[in-house]
Amino acid sequence: MMKAIWNGKVVAESNDIVNVEGNAYFPIDSVKKEFLKESETHTVCHWKGTASYYDLEVDGKVNPDAVWYYPTPSGLAKSIKGRVAFWKGVEVVKD
């Protein structure tokens, strides 16, 4: 079981992980939605497409743009459709 932990809380956990470029992509359904807040940030990856972001909010603390996903990934990145990845201090561990 892989877990994503931030501010002392498990924000996602799943056995169904896709690894791309060293990042663990969790199914969106494995993320505790109460911790996600929409972000206006978008970035472009030359091969995956345009990424969108969520802020993480746990116990009143906010980690801006700590979660990213590709709403419509390119054909080369279709394995990460419907998945999110974490960074900015979010610990991803195998339990």
Secondary structure, DSSP 8 states (H G I E B T S, - for coil): -EEEEETTEEEEEES--EEETTEEEEEGGGB-GGGEEEEEEEEEETTTEEEEEEEEEETTEEEEEEEEE-SS--GGGGGGTTEEEE-TT-EEEE-
